[in-house]
Amino acid sequence: MSAWGTYMEQEILKISDVATLKALSSPVRMRILGLLRNGDKRTVGQISAQTGIAPGSASYHLQKLEEVGLVRRGDYDEGDHRQSWWETSRAGIEPNPDTDAASGLEAEVAIRRASAQSYADAYGRYLNSYETIPREWRDSEIGFDSVLSLTPSELKSLQTELGDVLDTWRQKSRNRSEEAESRSEKDGDERVLVIVSGFVWSP
């Protein structure tokens, strides 16, 4: 599993340090990290305005992420230089704890719970604004599921195939963004969160 709270990326940052995993085990921190990873540098005020997270809370979570090296203070050549600008790597995140250590497994479970909650929260925000979303976007929503009988190796193959599909569409998205930037215009596109999950089903 990779890139929690954000899009799948080609570069994957594998994390084994328990302290770092614990720092990530918060849906709020995952949301902030995803915002920074999929955009430019931002101030605390901008993060607060875009997410609705109180500035004091945003600062606290940024400091926790900074302590484990997942975000850093960055310079910015525009605006008020007295403000703190924050940035992070665009790499996806994959926990890689010591499977023989109970603390590592506990941290991995905690971060997976936070990941699931961050996805649920994102869909909740989508539903909260559903009535104002244009019909063509509502009709294009991806929503399907299937319970399959698979072996672990088959599930791994499915993971690879789905990853390849998303890789193809991510490149198309990047190409379109670069073309639109060169023309200083958009083609009616919006940021779309795509989530693909596959795991042993317990009804």
Phi, psi and omega in degrees: 000141185214160170059051181299139178070014181204192182273159175294138182237158177291319181272126181245127177263110180272127185246125178245342182291124184297321180298321179292319178298319180294324179296331180275348187281051178216123178302327180293316180293323177296323180293316178296316180297318178296321179297315180290323183291329184255027178200195179271181176299148182220154174271168176301319180298319179292320178298317180297316182294323183281333186250340185082003176284132181302142182306318180297319179292319179299318179298317180299313182291325176297320179296321178295320178291325178293322182301330181254011173080018181270341172224163178213158175280132183237158176278152178218137188267010179227156173080200184279113182286352177284346179274153177271125177259140183241145179213166179208172176289154177268006181291150172286165183240132178225121179290139180222062186284168174288109185291347179270353182256127180300322181296324179292318179293321179297319180294321180294317178298318181297318181289327177291323176297317180295323178298312180299320180293322180295323177293316179297319179296320180297319179290326176297320178295323177298314180293327180297332180252015188304318184293338182263355180278131180306147185302322182297329177285320178296319181290339183267000181300137177270122179209092178211158178208162178202138175264118185246152173265108186226155170270164177305320180292325178291321177296322177297319178296319178297319177303314180296315181296316179295323177297321178295320178298314180293325176301317180299314182287330176295319179295321176299319180297317180295318179298318180296318181297319180294320179293318180294323179295322179293333179263357182057040178207164179250158179254033180077018180271155176228162175289129183235125177272121179249123181239127177238123180234148176204120184202166180302128186273130174237098187291000000 
